[in-house]
């Protein structure tokens, strides 16, 4: 198997499907609360979760929408999501495999779409966002949730470096400004982002991805050598745990 970005993502996440379904940091958060509140306030009939990963956005949405498709590149991840959905009695949740850059759905198939902590792995995020717009009805809503890179170049470079050391399938954490521009280019009208701080437990973060010791040690060495500006922004703790910048951005398909 060649090491394309898609193959690398599948290779990284397929063996770790159960870990992501059970991940505490993925299973909770202010962003999921906001997602549930938004879904409750609307009457979405058909929802799509792009790059569903461990399925937590889909599990959050399922009680508040007519039906939802959890869509992901990894068959193993989807199997774990389907098993958990069955255990929760979420009969309106279905799974489907594929890439975000070419969705197997007709135009205007959905009235709501979301993606959570997935887009920073997408091989071509602009193509994925265009596809998300294509399968949404005009006037349909979307909510994009992900880590984001600070505008400061030093803080940005540090984040991308530790992300890739931990997981070579990482592509990029985009800035809030980049997100807004990409969404407009794809045919959305975004609203201002809601920003969060998420504490990342270093030990669990490394264990979940089974990061080799040579890369895990490099992250710790890099943390130890960084300037006060980096240490303060990310609130890096003695054990390597840190605070991650995350955001949610709602948008309308125009």
Helices and strands as residue ranges (DSSP letters): H 5-14, H 17-22, H 24-27, H 30-40, E 46-50, H 56-62, E 67-72, H 75-88, E 93-97, E 110-116, G 119-121, H 125-135, E 136-147, H 153-166, H 176-186, E 188-190, E 194-200, H 202-209, H 213-225, H 228-233, E 242-253
